[in-house]
Amino acid sequence: MDLYPFFDWLDTSLLADISKAYGGVFAVVQMFHLLGMSLLGGMVLMGDLRLLNLVMKDIPSEVVIENTYKWFNVGLATMIVSGIFMSSAVSLKLYYNEMFWAKMTALAVGVAFVYFVRKPLLSTPHDALRPGVVKLTAITSIAIWFTVAASGRWIGFS
Amino acid sequence: MTNDIEADPPAPNRHRQTFTVFFCVAVLGSFIWFWGEQIAEVMEMLELAYGDGS
C-alpha cells in the first residue's frame, strides 16, 4: 500500500500551514511530544523493571502494571497526536526517510505488543506465569520502546 | 500424602505464554539484525571519514 497520497495531502493541509508558519506553535507541540514520550517511557520502565524484580519489590507486580496502563495510554495518545502535527511540517521529507519508517514499524509493533500480547498475558495472576516468560516480556517491551525512541531521534541525523 | 507434582497451567494461559515467547523472540531477533545493520553502517562511515586507524 503506497502511503504517498496521504503524505502529499498532509504536506498541503492546514496542519502543515500552521506548523510551517508558526515556529512557536511547533515548539509547544514538540514539548508535548517529549512530555508524552517521557510519560510513556516512565510507565514502561516502571512496569518492566518491576516485572524484572529490580524496583518496588514490596508492591505486587499486578498492582504496578495495572496502575501504569492509564498513564501509558495518555502518553501514547499525546505522542501520536503531537507527532502527526510535527510530521506535517516535513511530511514529504519523512516519506523518503528510512529511519522514519523504522520508527513507525517499531511503534506499530509496540502498540500491538502492549494491547495484544503484554496486557492479555499480564491480566492473569503473575504467579501463574513462568518467571522466564514474564522477564522475556519485560525485556522485549524495553527493547521495543527503546527502538521507537532511538530511531525517532535518528531521523534527525539520517 | 503430599503431591509434589507441579500442575501444568491451564491451556489458554499456556498457549498465551507460548505465543508470547515466539513473539518476543521474533521481535528481539529483528531488533538485533536492525541495530546491527545500523551500527555496521556507522562504522563504515567512520572508517571512510577517519580511515581504519592504522
Backbone of each chain as ProteinMPNN parsed JSONL, in Angstrom:
{"seq_chain_A": "MDLYPFFDWLDTSLLADISKAYGGVFAVVQMFHLLGMSLLGGMVLMGDLRLLNLVMKDIPSEVVIENTYKWFNVGLATMIVSGIFMSSAVSLKLYYNEMFWAKMTALAVGVAFVYFVRKPLLSTPHDALRPGVVKLTAITSIAIWFTVAASGRWIGFS", "coords_chain_A": {"N_chain_A": [[0.852, -1.199, 0.0], [0.706, 2.09, -1.016], [1.581, 4.944, 0.666], [2.008, 7.452, -0.156], [0.096, 9.397, -1.263], [-1.258, 10.181, 1.099], [0.783, 11.431, 2.589], [1.408, 13.453, 0.844], [-0.967, 14.879, 0.835], [-0.978, 15.637, 3.521], [1.16, 17.371, 3.538], [0.199, 19.647, 2.342], [-1.832, 20.407, 3.918], [-3.961, 22.097, 6.384], [-2.807, 21.77, 8.854], [-0.096, 21.541, 8.188], [0.327, 24.093, 7.184], [0.067, 25.627, 9.515], [2.077, 24.482, 11.164], [4.354, 25.055, 9.697], [4.348, 27.808, 9.48], [4.192, 28.948, 12.034], [6.51, 28.972, 14.28], [6.545, 29.006, 17.051], [4.228, 27.656, 17.82], [4.821, 25.145, 16.846], [7.006, 24.539, 18.488], [5.789, 24.386, 21.011], [4.053, 22.227, 20.636], [5.939, 20.283, 20.127], [7.094, 20.162, 22.619], [4.997, 18.964, 24.043], [5.049, 16.52, 22.756], [7.492, 15.469, 23.605], [6.964, 15.392, 26.305], [4.883, 13.528, 26.376], [6.329, 11.344, 25.484], [8.171, 10.994, 27.56], [6.43, 10.39, 29.619], [5.258, 8.009, 28.682], [7.588, 6.439, 28.411], [8.401, 6.412, 31.07], [6.316, 4.99, 32.315], [6.55, 2.54, 31.033], [9.132, 1.738, 31.82], [8.804, 1.68, 34.607], [6.871, -0.358, 34.958], [8.1, -2.546, 33.614], [10.611, -2.815, 34.847], [9.737, -3.526, 37.334], [8.594, -6.001, 36.737], [10.905, -7.311, 36.158], [11.832, -7.563, 38.623], [13.398, -5.58, 39.842], [12.789, -3.095, 40.873], [10.619, -1.508, 43.31], [9.943, -3.772, 44.911], [8.384, -4.406, 47.071], [5.792, -3.991, 46.378], [3.027, -5.599, 44.892], [3.457, -6.965, 41.615], [1.275, -7.009, 39.91], [-0.281, -4.871, 40.759], [1.366, -2.676, 40.215], [1.615, -2.859, 37.401], [-1.082, -2.601, 36.615], [-1.595, 0.017, 37.422], [-0.001, 1.486, 35.728], [-1.064, 1.409, 33.183], [-3.109, 3.33, 32.522], [-1.78, 5.841, 32.424], [0.134, 5.229, 30.599], [-1.459, 4.999, 28.313], [-2.325, 7.657, 28.086], [0.117, 8.945, 27.576], [0.827, 7.705, 25.145], [-1.28, 8.502, 23.429], [-0.915, 11.287, 23.474], [1.623, 11.445, 22.298], [1.093, 10.434, 19.701], [-0.842, 12.2, 18.608], [0.492, 14.723, 18.771], [2.701, 14.021, 17.292], [1.71, 13.61, 14.699], [1.027, 16.22, 14.019], [3.594, 17.434, 14.122], [4.925, 15.995, 12.129], [3.647, 16.903, 9.91], [4.913, 19.197, 9.11], [7.167, 18.436, 7.736], [6.423, 16.436, 5.961], [6.783, 15.193, 3.375], [9.518, 14.902, 3.249], [9.878, 13.14, 5.343], [8.574, 10.933, 4.326], [10.378, 9.834, 2.545], [12.361, 9.041, 4.22], [14.255, 6.552, 5.619], [14.651, 5.872, 8.317], [12.469, 6.991, 9.561], [10.426, 5.272, 8.782], [11.321, 3.008, 10.025], [10.922, 3.752, 12.648], [8.109, 4.039, 12.666], [7.357, 1.415, 12.148], [8.389, 0.125, 14.407], [6.835, 1.408, 16.314], [4.252, 0.523, 15.616], [4.594, -2.199, 16.095], [5.075, -2.018, 18.82], [2.617, -1.017, 19.827], [0.898, -3.109, 19.098], [2.101, -5.132, 20.572], [1.743, -4.254, 23.238], [-1.101, -4.167, 23.541], [-2.056, -6.618, 22.559], [-0.396, -8.664, 23.355], [1.248, -8.229, 25.758], [-0.583, -7.057, 27.659], [-2.881, -8.903, 27.706], [-1.484, -11.179, 28.597], [-0.471, -10.394, 31.109], [-2.771, -10.001, 32.49], [-3.546, -12.14, 33.876], [-2.983, -13.703, 37.1], [0.319, -13.055, 38.165], [1.816, -14.96, 39.398], [0.988, -17.298, 38.295], [2.28, -17.452, 35.956], [5.138, -18.402, 33.985], [8.272, -17.529, 35.335], [10.391, -16.918, 33.586], [9.108, -16.254, 31.189], [7.744, -13.957, 31.908], [9.886, -12.247, 32.446], [11.118, -12.193, 29.931], [9.12, -10.916, 28.488], [9.212, -8.388, 29.681], [11.81, -7.515, 28.991], [11.614, -7.486, 26.199], [9.645, -5.532, 25.878], [10.977, -3.217, 26.85], [13.016, -3.125, 24.933], [11.553, -2.671, 22.574], [10.386, -0.09, 22.984], [12.641, 1.396, 23.397], [13.743, 1.224, 20.862], [11.795, 2.601, 19.378], [12.12, 5.209, 20.416], [14.889, 5.703, 19.958], [15.181, 5.35, 17.156], [13.505, 7.343, 16.344], [14.882, 9.6, 17.213], [17.063, 9.321, 15.606], [16.149, 10.008, 13.132], [16.592, 12.697, 12.679], [19.266, 12.751, 12.026], [19.654, 11.304, 9.769]], "CA_chain_A": [[0.0, 0.0, 0.0], [1.524, 3.297, -1.092], [1.011, 5.998, 1.515], [2.439, 8.762, -0.657], [-1.006, 10.379, -1.325], [-1.543, 10.709, 2.435], [1.851, 12.362, 2.961], [1.264, 14.591, -0.063], [-2.11, 15.648, 1.349], [-0.564, 16.223, 4.801], [2.109, 18.453, 3.254], [-0.527, 20.859, 1.922], [-3.009, 20.551, 4.796], [-3.976, 23.236, 7.324], [-1.816, 21.442, 9.894], [1.227, 21.89, 7.646], [0.39, 25.568, 7.121], [0.304, 26.138, 10.878], [3.38, 24.034, 11.69], [5.445, 25.704, 8.964], [4.316, 29.272, 9.628], [4.294, 29.399, 13.429], [7.548, 28.221, 14.996], [6.189, 28.92, 18.469], [3.229, 26.583, 17.967], [5.561, 23.894, 16.637], [7.826, 24.284, 19.683], [4.909, 23.964, 22.121], [3.596, 20.867, 20.323], [7.1, 19.41, 20.322], [7.228, 19.985, 24.065], [4.004, 17.953, 24.431], [5.521, 15.248, 22.204], [8.54, 14.988, 24.511], [6.291, 15.095, 27.572], [4.197, 12.243, 26.148], [7.355, 10.306, 25.379], [8.73, 10.707, 28.881], [5.373, 9.726, 30.386], [5.173, 6.632, 28.18], [8.833, 5.756, 28.783], [8.388, 6.232, 32.524], [5.378, 3.913, 32.654], [7.133, 1.292, 30.522], [10.255, 1.357, 32.689], [8.288, 1.36, 35.935], [6.23, -1.677, 34.878], [9.006, -3.622, 33.194], [11.635, -3.036, 35.885], [9.06, -4.278, 38.402], [8.485, -7.393, 36.275], [12.254, -7.881, 36.25], [12.119, -7.631, 40.067], [14.506, -4.68, 40.157], [12.296, -1.941, 41.639], [9.329, -1.615, 44.026], [9.737, -5.2, 45.2], [7.393, -4.589, 48.134], [4.445, -3.809, 45.816], [2.754, -6.686, 43.932], [3.653, -6.514, 40.231], [-0.051, -6.799, 39.292], [-0.714, -3.518, 41.136], [2.203, -1.718, 39.466], [1.238, -2.927, 35.973], [-2.444, -2.058, 36.473], [-1.566, 1.474, 37.6], [0.76, 2.169, 34.666], [-1.791, 1.385, 31.905], [-3.848, 4.571, 32.245], [-0.842, 6.902, 32.04], [0.755, 4.792, 29.346], [-2.395, 5.372, 27.244], [-2.279, 9.124, 27.95], [1.391, 9.253, 26.922], [0.778, 7.244, 23.751], [-2.201, 9.373, 22.686], [-0.243, 12.588, 23.339], [2.706, 11.286, 21.317], [0.563, 10.224, 18.345], [-1.489, 13.44, 18.144], [1.522, 15.747, 18.545], [3.583, 13.515, 16.235], [1.075, 13.876, 13.389], [1.189, 17.658, 13.777], [5.008, 17.721, 13.836], [5.333, 15.407, 10.845], [3.035, 17.657, 8.803], [5.851, 20.243, 8.685], [8.188, 17.86, 6.842], [5.846, 15.124, 5.646], [7.377, 14.552, 2.19], [10.886, 14.532, 3.63], [9.77, 11.942, 6.169], [8.137, 9.807, 3.492], [11.57, 9.238, 1.922], [13.36, 8.771, 5.251], [14.231, 5.134, 6.028], [14.575, 5.769, 9.77], [11.087, 7.312, 9.939], [9.629, 4.046, 8.619], [11.763, 2.092, 11.09], [10.236, 4.186, 13.863], [6.68, 3.722, 12.544], [7.23, -0.042, 12.283], [8.596, -0.201, 15.829], [5.664, 1.916, 17.037], [3.139, -0.401, 15.345], [4.903, -3.438, 16.836], [4.905, -1.684, 20.232], [1.182, -0.926, 20.14], [0.364, -4.484, 19.007], [2.675, -5.877, 21.695], [1.121, -3.838, 24.505], [-2.535, -4.474, 23.663], [-2.423, -7.99, 22.162], [0.492, -9.666, 23.943], [1.627, -7.948, 27.153], [-1.756, -6.834, 28.518], [-3.606, -10.163, 27.97], [-0.648, -12.1, 29.382], [-0.325, -9.935, 32.488], [-4.083, -9.869, 33.147], [-3.662, -13.292, 34.774], [-2.055, -13.535, 38.24], [1.684, -13.258, 37.679], [2.347, -16.198, 39.983], [0.598, -18.417, 37.435], [3.086, -17.395, 34.738], [6.533, -18.825, 34.152], [9.091, -16.32, 35.562], [11.182, -16.626, 32.381], [8.24, -15.609, 30.193], [7.495, -12.597, 32.42], [11.116, -11.462, 32.259], [11.299, -12.011, 28.482], [8.147, -9.892, 28.105], [9.718, -7.085, 30.147], [12.989, -7.147, 28.187], [11.128, -7.158, 24.853], [8.948, -4.256, 25.988], [12.0, -2.158, 26.938], [13.712, -3.073, 23.633], [10.66, -2.061, 21.58], [10.221, 1.36, 23.187], [13.96, 1.987, 23.164], [13.898, 1.342, 19.403], [10.919, 3.696, 18.93], [12.741, 6.486, 20.795], [16.198, 5.878, 19.313], [15.021, 5.542, 15.708], [12.906, 8.678, 16.195], [15.961, 10.58, 17.356], [17.975, 9.101, 14.484], [15.567, 10.64, 11.928], [17.236, 13.993, 12.503], [20.653, 12.613, 11.574], [19.751, 10.419, 8.596]], "C_chain_A": [[0.887, 1.249, 0.0], [0.857, 4.426, -0.299], [1.387, 7.403, 1.022], [1.276, 9.779, -0.731], [-1.338, 10.997, 0.035], [-0.494, 11.754, 2.839], [1.799, 13.625, 2.103], [0.131, 15.503, 0.417], [-1.709, 16.373, 2.65], [0.334, 17.438, 4.584], [1.406, 19.76, 2.881], [-1.741, 21.122, 2.815], [-2.89, 21.8, 5.682], [-2.936, 23.028, 8.426], [-0.42, 21.868, 9.448], [1.39, 23.408, 7.572], [0.742, 26.145, 8.489], [1.715, 25.767, 11.356], [4.549, 24.703, 10.971], [5.507, 27.217, 9.266], [4.578, 29.755, 11.058], [5.28, 28.521, 14.216], [7.215, 28.022, 16.457], [5.202, 27.795, 18.719], [3.93, 25.231, 17.833], [6.358, 23.528, 17.899], [6.97, 23.784, 20.846], [4.426, 22.527, 21.888], [4.737, 19.87, 20.523], [7.338, 19.134, 21.81], [6.237, 18.922, 24.562], [4.428, 16.564, 23.937], [6.567, 14.632, 23.147], [7.961, 14.61, 25.878], [5.583, 13.734, 27.488], [5.189, 11.096, 26.118], [7.926, 9.952, 26.75], [7.703, 10.013, 29.775], [5.28, 8.26, 29.989], [6.414, 5.833, 28.607], [8.886, 5.465, 30.279], [7.5, 5.07, 32.936], [5.929, 2.552, 32.217], [8.243, 0.814, 31.46], [9.776, 0.928, 34.072], [7.713, -0.067, 35.944], [7.232, -2.791, 34.594], [10.117, -3.877, 34.213], [11.034, -3.765, 37.089], [8.938, -5.752, 38.004], [9.84, -8.095, 36.351], [12.729, -7.984, 37.708], [13.286, -6.733, 40.482], [14.064, -3.483, 40.993], [10.965, -2.284, 42.311], [8.968, -3.058, 44.384], [8.659, -5.449, 46.26], [5.955, -4.39, 47.639], [4.194, -4.934, 44.807], [2.841, -6.166, 42.487], [2.323, -6.265, 39.513], [-0.53, -5.36, 39.542], [0.055, -2.473, 40.318], [1.761, -1.68, 38.004], [-0.12, -2.275, 35.756], [-2.433, -0.528, 36.534], [-0.803, 2.211, 36.502], [-0.044, 2.273, 33.365], [-2.421, 2.724, 31.538], [-2.896, 5.649, 31.731], [-0.048, 6.54, 30.802], [-0.13, 5.224, 28.17], [-2.392, 6.876, 26.997], [-1.009, 9.534, 27.2], [1.371, 8.883, 25.453], [-0.104, 8.158, 22.892], [-1.563, 10.747, 22.446], [0.842, 12.525, 22.269], [2.175, 11.195, 19.897], [-0.034, 11.523, 17.796], [-0.438, 14.512, 17.829], [2.471, 15.326, 17.424], [3.015, 13.768, 14.847], [1.249, 15.348, 13.032], [2.632, 17.974, 13.367], [5.428, 17.18, 12.473], [4.734, 16.157, 9.665], [3.989, 18.728, 8.268], [6.862, 19.729, 7.671], [7.713, 16.514, 6.292], [6.492, 14.442, 4.442], [8.815, 14.109, 2.458], [10.864, 13.223, 4.445], [9.413, 10.715, 5.341], [9.345, 9.087, 2.891], [12.662, 8.887, 2.938], [13.208, 7.337, 5.796], [14.016, 4.989, 7.539], [13.163, 6.11, 10.28], [10.221, 6.043, 9.851], [10.034, 2.993, 9.645], [11.037, 2.441, 12.386], [8.753, 3.809, 13.818], [6.432, 2.217, 12.708], [7.373, -0.446, 13.749], [7.397, 0.25, 16.665], [4.464, 0.972, 16.865], [3.351, -1.715, 16.101], [4.67, -3.204, 18.332], [3.445, -1.649, 20.648], [0.555, -2.324, 20.124], [0.837, -5.307, 20.209], [1.954, -5.544, 23.007], [-0.314, -4.359, 24.617], [-2.902, -5.923, 23.338], [-1.529, -9.069, 22.775], [0.681, -9.4, 25.446], [0.414, -7.848, 28.067], [-2.545, -8.133, 28.763], [-2.8, -11.128, 28.837], [-0.642, -11.702, 30.852], [-1.669, -9.714, 33.195], [-4.34, -11.066, 34.06], [-2.701, -13.075, 35.955], [-0.627, -13.905, 37.817], [2.344, -14.517, 38.257], [2.058, -17.404, 39.1], [1.414, -18.465, 36.148], [4.501, -17.879, 35.036], [7.399, -17.574, 34.309], [9.908, -15.922, 34.326], [10.373, -15.883, 31.328], [7.97, -14.165, 30.606], [8.71, -11.709, 32.171], [11.384, -11.198, 30.776], [10.353, -10.923, 27.958], [8.652, -8.499, 28.478], [10.894, -6.612, 29.294], [12.556, -6.734, 26.778], [10.445, -5.795, 24.855], [9.952, -3.098, 26.017], [12.698, -1.995, 25.587], [12.853, -2.377, 22.575], [10.622, -0.544, 21.752], [11.542, 2.095, 23.103], [14.147, 2.211, 21.663], [13.027, 2.469, 18.854], [11.599, 5.041, 19.207], [14.033, 6.728, 20.024], [16.055, 6.106, 17.808], [14.37, 6.898, 15.426], [13.964, 9.769, 16.271], [16.898, 10.533, 16.151], [17.466, 9.777, 13.2], [16.301, 11.944, 11.623], [18.651, 13.913, 11.95], [20.783, 11.756, 10.321], [19.241, 11.106, 7.33]], "O_chain_A": [[1.71, 1.441, 0.896], [-0.283, 4.804, -0.568], [1.121, 8.402, 1.689], [1.45, 10.92, -0.301], [-1.66, 12.181, 0.123], [-0.829, 12.818, 3.359], [2.105, 14.722, 2.571], [0.252, 16.727, 0.407], [-2.042, 17.539, 2.858], [0.281, 18.407, 5.341], [1.952, 20.846, 3.08], [-2.579, 21.966, 2.496], [-1.852, 22.461, 5.714], [-2.277, 23.968, 8.869], [0.337, 22.47, 10.209], [2.461, 23.94, 7.863], [1.592, 27.027, 8.61], [2.449, 26.606, 11.877], [5.613, 24.899, 11.56], [6.584, 27.812, 9.298], [5.121, 30.84, 11.262], [4.915, 27.469, 14.74], [7.556, 26.995, 17.044], [5.316, 27.065, 19.704], [3.672, 24.301, 18.597], [6.382, 22.372, 18.321], [7.369, 22.877, 21.576], [4.393, 21.716, 22.813], [4.532, 18.763, 21.02], [7.726, 18.034, 22.203], [6.584, 18.085, 25.394], [4.197, 15.56, 24.611], [6.528, 13.438, 23.445], [8.398, 13.653, 26.516], [5.673, 12.909, 28.397], [4.93, 10.018, 26.652], [8.14, 8.782, 27.068], [8.054, 9.157, 30.588], [5.23, 7.377, 30.845], [6.307, 4.708, 29.095], [9.356, 4.408, 30.702], [7.869, 4.266, 33.792], [5.795, 1.553, 32.924], [8.289, -0.354, 31.844], [10.266, -0.048, 34.639], [8.028, -0.871, 36.821], [7.219, -3.838, 35.241], [10.52, -5.022, 34.42], [11.72, -4.521, 37.777], [9.152, -6.642, 38.827], [9.92, -9.303, 36.576], [13.844, -8.42, 37.992], [14.065, -7.086, 41.367], [14.863, -2.917, 41.738], [10.283, -3.231, 41.92], [7.837, -3.5, 44.183], [8.094, -6.54, 46.346], [5.006, -4.598, 48.395], [5.045, -5.2, 43.959], [2.362, -5.074, 42.179], [2.243, -5.42, 38.622], [-1.103, -4.72, 38.66], [-0.525, -1.518, 39.802], [1.558, -0.606, 37.437], [-0.295, -1.489, 34.825], [-3.161, 0.139, 35.798], [-0.941, 3.426, 36.359], [0.252, 3.127, 32.528], [-2.295, 3.197, 30.408], [-3.172, 6.294, 30.719], [0.39, 7.41, 30.049], [0.361, 5.743, 27.168], [-2.448, 7.325, 25.852], [-1.058, 10.37, 26.297], [1.838, 9.647, 24.608], [0.268, 8.538, 21.782], [-1.661, 11.3, 21.351], [0.969, 13.427, 21.442], [2.733, 11.805, 18.985], [0.235, 11.901, 16.656], [-0.468, 15.13, 16.764], [2.986, 16.171, 16.692], [3.755, 14.103, 13.922], [1.575, 15.687, 11.894], [2.866, 18.688, 12.392], [6.191, 17.82, 11.75], [5.243, 16.068, 8.547], [3.888, 19.124, 7.107], [7.357, 20.491, 6.841], [8.496, 15.572, 6.172], [6.729, 13.235, 4.478], [9.265, 13.078, 1.959], [11.701, 12.339, 4.264], [9.881, 9.608, 5.609], [9.331, 7.865, 2.746], [13.76, 8.482, 2.556], [12.172, 6.973, 6.353], [13.293, 4.1, 7.987], [12.722, 5.584, 11.301], [9.397, 5.778, 10.726], [9.211, 2.188, 10.082], [10.595, 1.561, 13.125], [8.202, 3.321, 14.805], [5.446, 1.796, 13.315], [6.593, -1.245, 14.268], [6.993, -0.435, 17.604], [3.758, 0.662, 17.824], [2.414, -2.272, 16.673], [4.138, -4.07, 19.027], [3.075, -2.184, 21.693], [-0.217, -2.68, 21.015], [0.07, -6.077, 20.786], [1.602, -6.435, 23.78], [-0.702, -4.919, 25.642], [-3.94, -6.411, 23.786], [-1.862, -10.253, 22.723], [0.325, -10.225, 26.287], [0.378, -8.475, 29.126], [-2.853, -8.442, 29.914], [-3.353, -11.81, 29.7], [-0.787, -12.548, 31.735], [-1.706, -9.294, 34.352], [-5.229, -11.028, 34.911], [-1.716, -12.347, 35.824], [-0.405, -14.941, 37.189], [3.292, -15.061, 37.69], [2.776, -18.404, 39.141], [1.271, -19.387, 35.346], [4.994, -17.785, 36.161], [7.282, -16.647, 33.507], [10.095, -14.735, 34.055], [10.888, -14.99, 30.655], [7.966, -13.261, 29.77], [8.577, -10.564, 31.738], [11.824, -10.11, 30.407], [10.725, -10.119, 27.103], [8.538, -7.555, 27.697], [10.962, -5.441, 28.919], [13.065, -5.757, 26.227], [10.643, -4.995, 23.941], [9.792, -2.116, 25.292], [12.945, -0.874, 25.143], [13.36, -1.589, 21.777], [10.803, 0.201, 20.788], [11.575, 3.281, 22.777], [14.646, 3.254, 21.241], [13.457, 3.211, 17.97], [11.646, 5.908, 18.335], [14.253, 7.819, 19.498], [16.737, 6.963, 17.245], [14.643, 7.525, 14.403], [13.946, 10.73, 15.502], [17.449, 11.55, 15.729], [18.248, 10.08, 12.298], [16.593, 12.254, 10.468], [19.178, 14.91, 11.456], [21.895, 11.504, 9.857], [19.251, 10.506, 6.255]]}, "seq_chain_B": "MTNDIEADPPAPNRHRQTFTVFFCVAVLGSFIWFWGEQIAEVMEMLELAYGDGS", "coords_chain_B": {"N_chain_B": [[-0.513, -37.642, 52.449], [1.708, -36.064, 50.314], [1.449, -33.972, 47.448], [3.745, -33.577, 45.156], [3.925, -32.966, 42.53], [4.051, -30.588, 40.056], [1.312, -28.844, 38.827], [0.309, -28.396, 35.415], [-0.059, -25.172, 33.835], [-3.353, -23.771, 33.117], [-4.79, -24.453, 29.872], [-5.393, -22.101, 28.025], [-3.796, -20.144, 29.16], [-1.277, -21.329, 28.956], [-0.981, -21.517, 26.199], [-0.997, -18.82, 25.592], [1.334, -18.002, 26.823], [3.211, -19.414, 25.322], [2.804, -18.274, 22.806], [3.577, -15.67, 23.43], [6.309, -16.027, 23.936], [7.237, -16.763, 21.363], [6.586, -14.434, 19.935], [8.152, -12.509, 21.275], [10.758, -13.488, 20.849], [10.9, -13.291, 18.06], [10.651, -10.504, 17.703], [12.855, -9.509, 19.199], [14.943, -10.735, 17.803], [14.658, -9.493, 15.296], [15.247, -6.881, 16.009], [17.915, -7.086, 16.835], [19.122, -7.707, 14.41], [18.409, -5.349, 12.958], [19.586, -3.168, 14.449], [22.182, -4.029, 14.345], [22.748, -3.737, 11.629], [22.556, -0.927, 11.41], [24.614, -0.069, 13.101], [26.794, -1.198, 11.79], [26.735, 0.296, 9.468], [27.319, 2.854, 10.442], [29.895, 2.4, 11.414], [31.19, 1.889, 9.031], [30.996, 4.377, 7.794], [32.497, 5.911, 9.577], [34.946, 4.755, 9.183], [35.419, 5.438, 6.548], [35.611, 8.167, 6.869], [37.691, 8.571, 8.737], [39.598, 6.647, 8.256], [41.074, 3.356, 8.818], [42.436, 3.507, 11.137], [45.03, 2.665, 11.123]], "CA_chain_B": [[0.352, -37.771, 51.286], [1.887, -34.773, 49.654], [1.502, -34.02, 45.991], [4.832, -32.684, 44.756], [3.937, -32.803, 41.062], [3.52, -29.255, 39.733], [0.285, -28.916, 37.776], [0.517, -27.526, 34.256], [-1.011, -24.067, 33.83], [-4.49, -24.034, 32.247], [-4.413, -24.383, 28.451], [-5.31, -20.773, 27.39], [-2.637, -19.481, 29.76], [-0.086, -21.962, 28.397], [-0.907, -21.087, 24.79], [-0.655, -17.392, 25.607], [2.762, -17.896, 27.161], [3.972, -19.905, 24.158], [2.701, -17.224, 21.772], [4.399, -14.537, 23.89], [7.723, -16.372, 23.734], [7.506, -16.669, 19.917], [6.515, -13.011, 19.559], [9.324, -11.81, 21.848], [11.981, -13.941, 20.163], [10.875, -12.714, 16.708], [10.901, -9.058, 17.815], [14.242, -9.283, 19.637], [15.798, -11.132, 16.68], [14.577, -8.431, 14.278], [15.944, -5.693, 16.525], [19.366, -7.361, 16.808], [19.51, -7.542, 12.993], [18.241, -3.947, 12.573], [20.61, -2.318, 15.078], [23.462, -4.494, 13.817], [22.911, -3.079, 10.322], [22.781, 0.5, 11.624], [25.954, 0.108, 13.686], [27.764, -1.518, 10.725], [26.724, 1.452, 8.558], [28.029, 3.939, 11.128], [31.317, 2.019, 11.455], [31.676, 2.059, 7.665], [31.134, 5.827, 7.562], [33.634, 6.37, 10.389], [36.152, 4.248, 8.544], [35.624, 6.273, 5.353], [35.992, 9.515, 7.285], [38.94, 8.64, 9.508], [40.476, 5.531, 7.94], [40.912, 2.223, 9.741], [43.216, 3.747, 12.347], [46.424, 2.187, 11.005]], "C_chain_B": [[0.489, -36.414, 50.611], [1.971, -34.958, 48.141], [2.589, -33.046, 45.519], [4.94, -32.53, 43.23], [3.278, -31.461, 40.734], [2.517, -29.367, 38.584], [0.616, -27.967, 36.632], [-0.457, -26.357, 34.324], [-2.172, -24.375, 32.885], [-4.126, -23.747, 30.786], [-4.352, -22.977, 27.837], [-4.093, -19.995, 27.871], [-1.343, -20.007, 29.134], [0.117, -21.529, 26.947], [-0.467, -19.627, 24.692], [0.84, -17.205, 25.895], [3.638, -18.355, 25.993], [3.979, -18.852, 23.063], [3.594, -16.04, 22.135], [5.88, -14.811, 23.642], [8.082, -16.239, 22.249], [7.559, -15.205, 19.47], [7.782, -12.289, 20.022], [10.605, -12.2, 21.125], [12.05, -13.336, 18.763], [11.231, -11.227, 16.747], [12.36, -8.798, 18.192], [15.234, -9.656, 18.534], [15.833, -10.053, 15.607], [15.358, -7.199, 14.722], [17.464, -5.896, 16.507], [19.88, -7.173, 15.378], [19.493, -6.055, 12.616], [19.354, -3.063, 13.139], [22.014, -2.734, 14.642], [23.781, -3.817, 12.487], [23.262, -1.599, 10.498], [24.195, 0.756, 12.156], [27.026, -0.165, 12.626], [27.884, -0.336, 9.754], [27.514, 2.625, 9.158], [29.531, 3.65, 11.15], [31.947, 2.235, 10.081], [31.925, 3.536, 7.368], [32.325, 6.389, 8.337], [34.962, 5.952, 9.757], [36.48, 5.085, 7.308], [36.142, 7.658, 5.741], [37.381, 9.572, 7.917], [39.937, 7.526, 9.189], [40.316, 4.429, 8.959], [41.805, 2.345, 10.984], [44.658, 3.301, 12.252], [47.333, 3.265, 10.401]], "O_chain_B": [[-0.496, -35.716, 50.373], [2.489, -35.955, 47.638], [2.371, -31.835, 45.489], [5.937, -32.021, 42.719], [2.12, -31.22, 41.077], [2.822, -29.905, 37.52], [1.138, -26.873, 36.85], [-1.573, -26.52, 34.819], [-2.007, -25.155, 31.947], [-3.269, -22.91, 30.501], [-3.359, -22.66, 27.181], [-3.445, -19.284, 27.103], [-0.433, -19.238, 28.824], [1.231, -21.217, 26.525], [0.325, -19.255, 23.827], [1.509, -16.365, 25.291], [4.677, -17.758, 25.713], [5.017, -18.566, 22.466], [4.278, -15.475, 21.281], [6.615, -13.932, 23.191], [9.119, -15.666, 21.915], [8.454, -14.797, 18.73], [8.403, -11.553, 19.256], [11.44, -11.347, 20.823], [13.119, -12.916, 18.319], [12.015, -10.748, 15.927], [13.024, -7.963, 17.576], [16.245, -8.978, 18.349], [16.894, -9.731, 15.072], [16.04, -6.557, 13.922], [18.209, -4.967, 16.196], [20.928, -6.565, 15.157], [20.449, -5.555, 12.023], [19.987, -2.304, 12.405], [22.924, -1.907, 14.576], [24.906, -3.384, 12.241], [24.151, -1.08, 9.823], [24.879, 1.679, 11.715], [28.036, 0.536, 12.562], [28.973, -0.008, 9.283], [28.277, 3.294, 8.461], [30.342, 4.549, 10.931], [33.082, 2.701, 9.971], [32.936, 3.899, 6.766], [33.068, 7.23, 7.831], [35.951, 6.684, 9.789], [37.64, 5.404, 7.045], [36.981, 8.244, 5.057], [38.15, 10.5, 7.667], [41.01, 7.469, 9.79], [39.503, 4.549, 9.877], [41.914, 1.41, 11.776], [45.439, 3.522, 13.178], [48.531, 3.037, 10.231]]}, "name": "protein", "num_of_chains": 2, "seq": "MDLYPFFDWLDTSLLADISKAYGGVFAVVQMFHLLGMSLLGGMVLMGDLRLLNLVMKDIPSEVVIENTYKWFNVGLATMIVSGIFMSSAVSLKLYYNEMFWAKMTALAVGVAFVYFVRKPLLSTPHDALRPGVVKLTAITSIAIWFTVAASGRWIGFSMTNDIEADPPAPNRHRQTFTVFFCVAVLGSFIWFWGEQIAEVMEMLELAYGDGS"}
